[in-house]
Amino acid sequence: MSTPIIIIIVIAIVLILMYNSLVAKKNQVENIFASVDTNLKKRYDLIPNLVASVSKYMEHEKSLLSEITKLRAEATRPDISDANKIALDAKISSALGSIMIAVEAYPELKANENVMNLQYTLHEIEEQISASRRSYNQAVTDYNNAIDMVPTSFMASLMNYRRKQVFEIEQSERQNVNVKELFS
């Protein structure tokens, strides 16, 4: 074999390997996002039961319950983008946290077995969502690194691959909760 043919074969193999690597990383991100999405659906399915269970007790938190119901409806739309799901997830997490803190002010709710079971189930789902987010963020980081680094960045550009967004908590979530503000 002549040297030019060997060079062409080596270049072709390298291009195929880069292409396959990028496709695998993209598919990994999509697969793990589907896992996150499944866990979010579990949470969305739990929200109506939670709202129904606590609404008769929580007269002062009607706006919070309405807000979480509105967010759930928006998050379960079929045409929602991944980026919007990520943003809504942060808002829903915050609202659910506020509801759980508000439950503490209602002794009859804290003693209600149904509410206690819903809290336990919600906690379990939140743990699953957290684990899914970590896996997703790692896959997205690997994917983003691959499309940003040379030489795969050239192939990613040709394939029209764009950076993906990781799950991040909102700035307001980074602050300690001021319980006094919740009840004033």
C-alpha positions in Angstrom: 0.0 0.0 0.0 1.2 3.5 -0.7 1.6 6.1 1.9 -1.3 8.4 0.7 -3.7 5.5 1.0 -2.6 4.6 4.5 -2.9 8.3 5.5 -6.5 8.4 4.1 -7.4 5.2 5.9 -6.0 6.5 9.2 -7.8 9.9 8.8 -11.1 8.0 7.9 -10.7 5.8 11.0 -10.1 8.9 13.2 -13.1 10.7 11.8 -15.3 7.6 12.3 -14.1 7.3 15.9 -14.8 11.0 16.6 -18.2 10.8 15.0 -19.1 7.7 17.0 -17.8 9.1 20.2 -19.9 12.3 19.8 -23.1 10.3 18.9 -22.5 8.1 21.9 -22.2 11.1 24.3 -25.3 12.8 22.8 -27.3 9.6 23.2 -26.0 9.2 26.8 -27.2 12.7 27.6 -30.6 12.0 26.1 -30.9 8.6 27.9 -30.1 10.1 31.3 -32.4 13.0 30.7 -35.2 10.5 30.0 -34.4 9.0 33.5 -34.6 12.5 35.0 -37.9 13.1 33.1 -39.3 9.8 34.5 -38.5 10.9 38.0 -40.0 14.4 37.4 -43.2 12.7 36.2 -43.4 10.8 39.4 -43.2 14.1 41.3 -45.7 15.8 39.0 -48.1 12.8 39.6 -47.7 13.3 43.3 -48.4 17.0 43.4 -52.2 16.9 42.9 -52.5 14.4 45.8 -50.3 16.6 48.0 -52.2 19.8 47.2 -55.6 18.0 47.7 -54.4 16.7 51.1 -53.1 19.9 52.5 -55.4 22.5 50.9 -58.2 22.1 53.4 -55.8 22.9 56.2 -53.6 25.5 54.6 -55.9 28.5 54.1 -53.1 31.0 54.3 -51.0 29.2 51.7 -53.6 29.1 48.9 -51.4 31.2 46.6 -48.5 28.8 47.1 -50.8 25.8 46.3 -52.1 27.6 43.2 -48.6 28.4 42.1 -47.4 24.8 42.4 -50.5 23.6 40.5 -49.8 26.1 37.7 -46.1 25.1 37.5 -47.1 21.4 37.4 -49.5 22.1 34.5 -46.8 24.0 32.6 -44.2 21.3 33.3 -46.4 18.5 32.0 -47.1 20.1 28.6 -46.1 17.7 25.8 -44.3 20.4 23.8 -41.9 21.7 26.5 -38.2 21.9 25.8 -35.5 20.3 28.0 -34.3 23.8 29.0 -37.8 24.8 30.1 -38.1 21.5 32.0 -34.9 22.3 33.8 -36.0 25.8 34.7 -39.5 24.6 35.9 -37.9 21.9 38.0 -36.0 24.5 40.0 -39.2 26.5 40.6 -41.2 23.4 41.5 -38.5 22.3 43.9 -38.6 25.6 45.6 -42.4 25.6 45.9 -42.5 22.1 47.2 -39.9 23.0 49.8 -42.0 25.9 50.9 -45.1 23.7 51.3 -43.1 21.2 53.4 -41.9 23.9 55.7 -45.5 25.4 55.9 -46.8 21.9 56.9 -44.7 22.3 60.1 -47.0 25.1 61.2 -50.1 22.9 61.1 -50.1 20.2 63.8 -53.2 18.5 62.4 -51.3 18.1 59.1 -48.2 16.8 60.7 -50.3 14.1 62.4 -52.3 13.3 59.2 -51.2 9.8 58.0 -51.9 10.6 54.4 -49.8 13.8 54.5 -47.0 11.9 56.3 -47.0 9.2 53.6 -47.0 11.9 50.8 -44.1 13.6 52.5 -42.2 10.4 52.7 -42.9 9.5 49.1 -42.0 13.1 48.0 -38.7 12.8 49.9 -38.0 9.5 48.2 -38.7 10.9 44.8 -36.6 14.0 45.5 -33.7 11.7 46.3 -34.2 9.9 43.0 -34.4 13.2 41.1 -31.2 14.3 42.8 -29.3 11.2 41.8 -30.7 11.5 38.2 -29.6 15.1 38.1 -26.0 14.2 39.1 -25.8 11.5 36.4 -27.3 13.9 33.8 -24.9 16.7 34.8 -21.9 14.4 34.4 -23.1 13.2 31.0 -23.7 16.8 29.9 -20.3 17.8 31.1 -18.7 15.0 29.2 -20.7 15.9 26.1 -20.0 19.6 26.4 -16.3 18.9 26.8 -16.3 16.7 23.7 -18.0 19.4 21.6 -15.7 22.1 22.9 -12.3 20.3 22.7 -10.2 20.0 19.6 -10.4 17.9 17.4 -13.9 16.7 18.1 -15.2 20.3 18.2 -14.8 20.4 14.4 -16.8 17.3 14.0 -19.4 18.5 16.5 -19.7 21.8 14.5 -20.3 19.8 11.3 -22.9 17.7 13.1 -24.6 20.9 14.4 -24.2 19.7 18.1 -24.7 22.5 20.6 -23.9 22.7 24.3 -26.5 21.4 26.7 -27.6 23.0 29.9 -26.9 21.3 33.3 -29.4 21.3 36.2 -28.4 24.1 38.5 -30.2 25.5 41.5 -31.5 29.0 41.4 -29.6 31.7 43.3 -32.6 32.0 45.7 -32.2 28.3 46.5 -28.6 28.9 47.6 -29.8 31.1 50.5 -30.9 29.7 53.8 -34.7 29.6 54.2 -36.1 32.4 56.4 -38.9 30.5 58.1 -40.2 33.7 59.7 -40.9 35.2 56.2 -43.0 32.1 55.3 -45.5 32.8 58.0 -45.7 36.6 58.0 
